[in-house]
Amino acid sequence: MCSFMTSTATFLVLLGLVAPCGASTGGRFRGSANVAGEANTLRVETGEVEFSLRTSLEAMLRGGDGPVAGRLARIEERLSQTFQALPKNSVGRLAPRAVRYLVHGYFGRSHGWLIKGLEPHGMQANVSEVHEVSILQARAPALVEALIEARRSGRGLALEDVVAMVAALERLILDDSVALLEAAYGLNGLSVADALEERELHEVLRSYLVVFEMGARGNLTDGRRHRLIKQKLERKGAESWRAIVEFEQDAAQNFDYRRRQQSNPFAPSHYTFWDASHI
């Protein structure tokens, strides 16, 4: 899928967990507004993680031609060559460090995502369980570490284990990015059922990036506060605001160019939620 959230050129993706390949170590905009008050963060619980992982593993075991099986086959194809090249233990499985390297490389090559905490020297303290992890802070490395610990039992991970892990993590992240886009609509007083004018589209995309940048400090329901933050960033001419505007305008223009054959050049442009999620 080529989208605002999944483009390989994306320098801001997925709720504070990832930064663009080649971005600064911090991977965050400078000059962010400091938001007081309790953050309204989205959260993922153990059940979500387990369900996503179980779905991937069951599809691996069943095989077949279903959509999940097809997705897993594509992931396996992309991982297989690197997996074969990495050093393994006596039973042909990867150690946790090699798994992190493999997962890190997959998301960088496939999506342009650099997942914080999976850099070669960036892994945090070991995590053996996932109970409730903020998606706006450290879910990805915690999830990967937890799955490594849960699956290896001193034996390491096989290729099918890594494939299932990547599929579970990829699905959770993409689902969350859609939820954040829905919140961006609400912060602008819009419904996902609305057909947006071009001006409204730009405001929604900017809101998406602002809330993403603010991470755990972001409030997903207070539209008035959100508008004040955007106005403050624009008024100050902050580096972060200029980057947001430039990025979302380029993304919208690229989308318009791709669909030029299907649109009427003489009619005003309108954008559905599907359009916004694919920009």
N, C-alpha and C positions, 0 to 999 in steps of 0.2 A: 504494500500500500504506500503510495506517495502522499504524504500529508504534512500539515503544519507541525504535527508532533513527531513524525517518523522520517522526515527527509534526512538524507545523509549529510546535507549541508547545515542541519539544525545545530545552532550553538547553544540553545537553551532547550533542554528536553526533560520532561518527566520529573517534575516536582522536586527539584533540588537534589536528586540522586545522581544526575549525570551532567556532564559538561561536554562541549564539543571537543573532538580530537584536535589537539593543537592549542587548546585554550590554556589560560593561565592556571597555575596549580590550584588556586582557589576556586576557579570555575564559576564565580558569581560576579554579578555586576557590582561595580563600585558606586558609592553614593546612594545606596538604598535608603528609603525612608524608614525611620524607626517607628514602629507602631506600638502604641501602648495598649494595654488591655489584654484580655485572654485570647489566645489564638484559637481559631476554629479550624483544627486540623482534621484531615481525613485520616482514618486509621485502618490498618489491616490486621485481622486477628488470625490466630493459629488455624482456625477452620478454613479460611480462604486459602492459605498457603497449602494446607494438606489436601484440600479438594483439587486445587490446580495441579499439584504434583501427582496426586493419585490418578487424575484424568490422563495426564501425560504418560504415566507408567502403564496404565491399563491399555491405552492405545498402542503403546510399544509392543506389549505382549500379544494383543489381538492381531496386529497387522491390519491388512485390508486396505481399502481405498477411500475411507471416510476422510472428511476435512481435517480432523485432528491427526490422523495417521499420515496424511499427505504433508501436513506442516512439519511433523516430526521427521519425516523422511528428508525434507529439504534442509532442516537443521542438521541432521546427521551427515548429509552430504557436505555441508560447509565445515563441519567440525572434524570429519574423518581424517583428512590429510594431516592436519596439525596434531591430532590425537596420536596418530601412528608415529609421528616424528618425536614426540616427547618421551623422556625417560620414564620407565615403568618399573614396578616392583616385580617380585618373582612370579606373581600370578597374572601379570599383564595389565595391572591397574595403575591409575594415576594417584600420586600423593596430593594432599590438599593444595599445596603451593602450585603444582602444575595445573590443577583444576581451575584455580583462580585465574591463572594465566590464560587458559583456554577460553573461559567464559568472558574474560576481559577482551580478548582478541575478537571473539565472535561479535560482541555488540559494537565494537569499534568498526569492524569491517562491514557488518550488515546494516547498521543503522547510523553510524557516526556518533554513537554514544560512548562517552568515557565514564564508566560507573565509578563514582568516588568510593574509595575503600578497596577497589580491586586493582589499583595500580600496582606495578611490580614491588614497590616498597611502601605501599599505603595501607596495608591491611591492619585493621584495628585488633584489639584483644580478642581472643577466641570466644565464640559464642556457641554454646552447645544446645540451646533451646530457643525457639521463637514463640513468645507468648503474644505480646501485642507490640508492634513496632510501628513508629510513625513513618508514613510514606514520605513525609516532608523532611525527614532527617536521615535515617541510616538504615532503611529497610533492606536495600539491595545487598550490601555486604553482609548484614546480619543474616539474611535469608540464605545466601550462598554458604556462609560458614556453618549455619545450622544444618543445612542439607548435607554438607560434606560430613559433618560429625555424625549425623543420623544414619547415613548410608555406608560409611566406610567400615566401621567396626574393626579397625585395624587392618583392613584388607585393601583399602583404596577404592577408587571408583572406576567402573567400566564405562565404555563409550555410551551405552544406553542410559546409564545413570546421569551422565553429563548432559545428554540430549534432553532428558526429562526435566532436569533442573533449569536449563536454558529456556525451554518452552514454558515452564511454570512462571519463571521470572518475567519473561517477555510478555506473557498474557496479563499478568498483574499490573505491570507498568503501563501497558497500552490502555487497559481498562481505566486506570486512574487518570490518565491524561484526558480521556473523554469526559470523566466526571469533573475535572477542573475546567474544561471548556464550558460545560453546562453551568458551572458556578459563575464564569465570566459573563454569560448571558444574563443571569439573575442580577449580578452587580450593576448591570447597565439597564435594569428594568425591562428586560426582554425575555421572551419565551423561546425555547428551542423550536417551537412550532412557527415562529415568525419568519417571514422572508425579509432578510435584512437589506437595506439600502447600502451603498458603498461606504458612506460615512459611518453607519452603525457597525458594519463589518470591521472597519479599522479600529473602532473603539473596543469591540469585543476581543479582537486579537491582542490589542495592547493590554487590556485587562488581564488576559490569560498570562501574558509574559510578566506583568507586574506582580501578580499573585504568585506565580511560579518563583520569581526572584526572591520574594519575601519569605518563602519557605514557611517554617513553623510560626513565624510572626504574622502571617497573612490571615485576614478575616474574610471568610467566603460568603458572608451574609449581609454585612453592613455596607450597603450601596453608597450611602452618604460619605462615610469615612473613606471608602475606596476612591470616590471622585475627588475628594480633597487631596488624597495622596498623589493621584495622577496630575492634578493641577499644580501641586507643589513641585513635582519633578519637572514638569514642563516649564514652569516659571523660572526655576533655578537653572534650567538648561543643563541638567545633570548628564554626565556621560552615559549613565544607564538609560536615561530616557531617549537620548539620541540613538543609542544602539537598538532599543526596542522599536522605535518608529522606523528606522531603516530596515530592520529585519522583517517586520510584519508587512511593510509596503512591498519589499522585494518578493516576499512569499505570495502576496495577493496578486501582484502583477504576473508572476510566473504561472499562477493558477489560471488567470484570465487568458494568458497566451495559449495554454494547453487546451482550453475549451473554446477557442475562438471560432472553430468550425461549427460548433453547436449553438452559438449565441447570435442574437441579432445586434449588429453594431450600432443600429439607430435607436434601440430601446434602452432605457435605463437598466443598469445591472442590478439584479437581486440575487441574494445568496441564502440558500437553505442551511440548516445545521449540518447536513451531509457535506455541503460545499465547504463550510468553515472547517470541518474536521479533516478535509482532504486538501486544504490549501498548503 
